[in-house]
């Protein structure tokens, strides 16, 4: 039980730090590419090309923590025993969008009355989630290939052992 809890904590921290790092990179690219268009406007990119404030960094960390919690809920059998991967991913996406909307309104990440800002937000969230999904599927495929190889090797060794006993 202790090892299982340790593994869960490590998985959670890994998820939080990965999400935080990727989020900061994505926000930095958007901030750099937008230039100083957003400078002075209240929001996440209010400093324009000058970077992110410490408050913004902490807000992104809060977002990353929520994503880590959602990943534990949707990605493990701890809370959801039997659910297809597709439904888990869909649930994760919906929880992510909902939390991002709530946090963006709460922290004033962008002018919420602006249609263009909401469209940019939805497009960027969907793109980031799509990249994350592709990354996850590639890793899943590589792990499956590794386990298939291990199973094949085990079967070969088991058959050799049976042949040696005859």
Helices and strands as residue ranges (DSSP letters): H 2-34, G 35-38, G 48-50, H 54-75, H 85-107, H 115-165
